[in-house]
Each structure stands twice: as C-alpha cells, then as structure tokens.
Amino acid sequence: MISNDVVLVFTQRPARMQFPGHLTYKIVLLGDQCVGKSSLLNRFIKGSYCPHYIQTHGAEFFLKDMEVESNPVRLVLYDSMGQSNMKTIVRSIYRDAMGVMLVFDFNRADTLQRVKEWLQLIEQNCEIKPEKILVGNKMDLDEDMKKLTNKEVTEVTKSLELDFIEVSAKTGYKVEEAFVTLVNKIFTNRERLRRDNMITSIRLTDKQVRKHDKQDCCD
C-alpha cells in the first residue's frame, strides 16, 4: 500500500541524497525529447497537465514523500533532458539511480526503438543495477494517429524483458500506477537484498562465535 504525503520541487540538485528516517529512492525518467517525461512527472507530482511543450534544460529534481507498507519513503525524481547530444551529461544523473522509467511516445515509432540505446547506456554506466519499467505515453491518441501497433510494442517489450504500462499524461490514465509499480519493485528487491545481507551477517557472526568457542575449549 502506498500513500502520498509531502511534495517538494527543486530546479537544482538537492544538497543531500539521504534523508534521516526515510528510505531514499532515486528515480530517473529517460527517453527521447518530447516523449512526455516532464508531463508525466507533473501529472504524478501535481496532478496537472500543460498542453504546451516546455523544454527541460539540464534536469529538474522533485522530492515526493510516500509510505510503502508503513515505511516512509522519499522519492528523488529526476526529469532529464532527452537530446541525444546531451547523453553524456544525463549519464551523470542516472549512474546511481535505483529506478529508471523509460518513456516512449506512441506517436513516434523511433522513440521506442531508441529505448534500446538508453538501456545500453544504463547497463554500461549505472553503478548499481536499477529496477526498470517501460512506459508508453500518449495512449489516449486515436488508433489511426498512433505510429505504433500493439504487436510492435509487444514484440519490443518482450525482447527487452521489461514490465510495460500504457499511460496518458494528458488524461492521467495509469500514470500513478506506473510510478507505484516501479517504487514497489525497488522496495521489494531492496528489502530482499537487506534480508539476505542480514542472514549472511548472522551466519558469519555465528561462525566466528563457534570458532572462538572452539579456541577457548582447546586452550
């Protein structure tokens, strides 16, 4: 269960990436220019939609407090630029991301094909393996206006082995569901990793205790 709480918006990088009392998840939206990354964030953060395109320069940063299974979570959400010549700068933003939302536009087939390029950059440069989700924006378009068929999207999705959700930043359709799905993936896998590390630590400690007892017995 996830509940919304406080929302803070930054146009500069937050001074701290860890917040006492919160699990902190860094999530980056990646995709080509004009696919609707900013619109998706505005819909998720503010519940609003602006029909006019406003280019993202560099990156914008949003903080959103949530609760996941009674655990306070602070999302650090990055809205990145989509220009291909700026990928080197964008790389510095997503290299330590815990979650990545890859966005394409149903009205532009090339934006789905280039998702593969964004995935390659993630695999080559991320310091940790992030959870990923593929999001197709502008599903509210009439079928005759879409440049991608359901078959084409399904084939690419299967080949990339990504969870996929169709959304509309304009109407709000499944936008929150997409973010919640990604956050839950991060939470579930981080908790599993934490438990595995705890078990490993307990086993090591128990082994050290037995070794110490054996030494005392032999002295």
C-alpha positions as CSV (number, residue, x, y, z in Angstrom):
1,M,0.0,0.0,0.0
2,I,1.3,3.4,-0.9
3,S,0.1,6.7,0.4
4,N,1.1,10.2,-0.8
5,D,2.4,12.8,1.6
6,V,4.6,15.8,1.1
7,V,5.8,17.0,-2.3
8,L,8.8,19.3,-2.8
9,V,10.1,20.6,-6.1
10,F,13.7,21.7,-6.9
11,T,15.3,23.2,-10.0
12,Q,18.8,22.5,-8.6
13,R,20.3,19.3,-7.3
14,P,19.3,18.6,-3.7
15,A,22.2,19.1,-1.3
16,R,21.6,15.7,0.4
17,M,20.6,12.4,-1.2
18,Q,20.0,10.6,2.0
19,F,17.2,11.7,4.5
20,P,17.1,10.5,8.1
21,G,14.0,8.5,8.9
22,H,13.3,7.8,5.2
23,L,14.2,5.1,2.7
24,T,15.5,7.2,-0.2
25,Y,14.9,6.0,-3.8
26,K,16.4,7.9,-6.7
27,I,14.3,7.5,-9.8
28,V,15.2,8.9,-13.3
29,L,12.9,9.3,-16.3
30,L,14.8,8.6,-19.5
31,G,13.7,8.8,-23.2
32,D,13.9,11.0,-26.2
33,Q,12.9,14.6,-26.4
34,C,9.2,15.4,-26.4
35,V,8.0,11.9,-25.3
36,G,6.3,13.5,-22.3
37,K,8.7,12.9,-19.3
38,S,8.0,16.3,-17.8
39,S,4.3,15.9,-18.3
40,L,4.3,12.5,-16.6
41,L,6.1,14.0,-13.6
42,N,3.8,17.0,-13.5
43,R,0.8,14.6,-13.6
44,F,2.2,12.4,-10.8
45,I,3.5,15.2,-8.6
46,K,1.0,18.0,-9.1
47,G,-1.9,16.2,-10.7
48,S,-1.9,18.7,-13.6
49,Y,-1.2,18.7,-17.3
50,C,0.2,21.5,-19.5
51,P,-0.6,21.1,-23.2
52,H,2.4,23.4,-24.2
53,Y,5.8,21.9,-24.6
54,I,8.4,23.3,-22.3
55,Q,12.0,22.0,-22.9
56,T,13.9,20.7,-19.9
57,H,17.3,22.3,-19.6
58,G,19.7,20.1,-17.7
59,A,17.5,18.4,-15.2
60,E,14.8,19.2,-12.7
61,F,14.5,17.5,-9.3
62,F,11.4,16.6,-7.4
63,L,11.1,15.2,-3.9
64,K,8.0,13.2,-3.1
65,D,7.3,11.6,0.3
66,M,5.3,8.4,0.3
67,E,4.6,5.5,2.5
68,V,5.2,1.9,1.3
69,E,4.0,-0.9,3.6
70,S,4.1,1.5,6.6
71,N,7.7,2.6,5.7
72,P,8.4,6.3,5.0
73,V,10.0,6.6,1.5
74,R,11.3,9.7,-0.1
75,L,11.5,9.7,-3.9
76,V,14.1,11.8,-5.6
77,L,12.7,12.1,-9.1
78,Y,14.8,13.4,-11.9
79,D,13.4,14.8,-15.1
80,S,16.2,14.6,-17.6
81,M,16.7,16.2,-21.0
82,G,16.2,14.0,-24.0
83,Q,18.5,15.4,-26.6
84,S,20.9,12.8,-28.0
85,N,23.8,15.1,-27.8
86,M,23.3,15.6,-24.1
87,K,23.5,11.9,-23.1
88,T,27.0,12.4,-21.5
89,I,25.5,14.9,-19.1
90,V,22.4,12.8,-18.5
91,R,24.7,9.8,-17.7
92,S,26.0,11.6,-14.6
93,I,22.4,11.9,-13.4
94,Y,21.3,8.3,-13.7
95,R,24.5,6.4,-12.8
96,D,23.4,5.9,-9.2
97,A,19.7,5.6,-9.8
98,M,17.7,2.9,-8.0
99,G,14.9,3.0,-10.5
100,V,14.6,4.1,-14.2
101,M,11.4,4.8,-16.1
102,L,12.0,4.5,-19.8
103,V,9.4,6.6,-21.8
104,F,8.4,6.4,-25.4
105,D,5.8,8.2,-27.5
106,F,3.0,6.1,-29.3
107,N,3.0,8.8,-32.0
108,R,6.7,8.4,-32.8
109,A,7.9,4.8,-33.6
110,D,11.6,5.9,-33.4
111,T,11.3,6.7,-29.7
112,L,10.5,3.1,-28.9
113,Q,13.4,1.8,-31.0
114,R,15.8,4.2,-29.2
115,V,14.8,2.8,-25.8
116,K,17.4,0.1,-26.6
117,E,20.1,2.8,-26.7
118,W,19.0,4.2,-23.3
119,L,19.1,0.7,-21.9
120,Q,22.6,0.2,-23.2
121,L,23.7,3.4,-21.5
122,I,22.2,2.3,-18.2
123,E,23.9,-1.1,-18.3
124,Q,27.2,0.5,-19.2
125,N,27.2,3.3,-16.7
126,C,25.0,2.6,-13.7
127,E,26.9,1.9,-10.5
128,I,24.1,-0.3,-9.3
129,K,21.6,-2.4,-11.2
130,P,18.4,-0.3,-11.2
131,E,14.8,-1.5,-11.4
132,K,13.3,-0.6,-14.7
133,I,9.9,-0.1,-16.3
134,L,8.9,0.8,-19.9
135,V,6.1,3.4,-20.2
136,G,4.3,4.2,-23.5
137,N,2.9,7.7,-23.3
138,K,0.0,9.3,-25.3
139,M,-2.1,6.1,-25.4
140,D,-5.1,8.5,-25.5
141,L,-4.5,9.2,-29.1
142,D,-6.9,7.8,-31.7
143,E,-5.7,4.5,-33.1
144,D,-5.3,6.0,-36.6
145,M,-2.9,8.6,-35.2
146,K,-0.6,6.1,-33.5
147,K,2.5,5.2,-35.3
148,L,3.0,2.0,-33.3
149,T,0.8,-1.1,-33.3
150,N,0.1,-3.2,-30.3
151,K,2.0,-6.0,-31.9
152,E,5.1,-3.9,-32.5
153,V,5.1,-2.7,-28.9
154,T,4.6,-6.2,-27.5
155,E,7.5,-7.6,-29.6
156,V,9.9,-4.9,-28.4
157,T,8.7,-5.2,-24.8
158,K,9.3,-9.0,-24.8
159,S,12.7,-8.6,-26.4
160,L,13.8,-6.1,-23.7
161,E,12.2,-8.1,-20.9
162,L,10.7,-5.1,-19.3
163,D,7.4,-4.5,-17.4
164,F,5.3,-2.3,-19.6
165,I,2.4,0.1,-18.9
166,E,0.5,2.3,-21.4
167,V,-0.2,5.7,-19.9
168,S,-1.5,9.2,-20.8
169,A,-0.1,12.2,-19.1
170,K,-2.9,14.2,-20.7
171,T,-5.8,12.3,-19.1
172,G,-3.8,10.8,-16.1
173,Y,-4.6,7.3,-17.2
174,K,-2.4,4.8,-15.3
175,V,0.3,7.5,-14.6
176,E,0.3,6.8,-10.8
177,E,0.1,3.1,-11.4
178,A,3.3,3.3,-13.4
179,F,5.2,5.1,-10.7
180,V,3.7,2.9,-7.9
181,T,4.8,-0.2,-9.9
182,L,8.4,1.0,-10.1
183,V,8.5,2.0,-6.5
184,N,7.2,-1.3,-5.3
185,K,9.8,-3.1,-7.5
186,I,12.5,-1.1,-5.8
187,F,11.1,-1.6,-2.3
188,T,10.6,-5.4,-2.8
189,N,14.1,-6.0,-4.2
190,R,15.8,-3.7,-1.7
191,E,14.1,-5.4,1.2
192,R,15.1,-8.8,-0.2
193,L,18.7,-7.7,-0.5
194,R,18.6,-6.3,3.0
195,R,17.3,-9.5,4.4
196,D,19.9,-11.6,2.5
197,N,22.7,-9.3,3.9
198,M,21.3,-9.7,7.4
199,I,21.2,-13.5,7.1
200,T,24.8,-13.5,5.7
201,S,26.0,-11.3,8.6
202,I,24.3,-13.6,11.2
203,R,25.9,-16.7,9.6
204,L,29.3,-15.0,9.7
205,T,28.9,-13.9,13.3
206,D,27.7,-17.4,14.3
207,K,30.7,-18.9,12.5
208,Q,33.1,-16.5,14.4
209,V,31.5,-17.4,17.7
210,R,31.8,-21.1,17.1
211,K,35.5,-20.6,16.1
212,H,36.1,-18.6,19.3
213,D,34.4,-21.2,21.5
214,K,36.5,-23.9,19.9
215,Q,39.7,-22.0,20.6
216,D,38.7,-21.5,24.2
217,C,37.9,-25.2,24.5
218,C,41.4,-26.1,23.3
219,D,43.3,-23.6,25.5
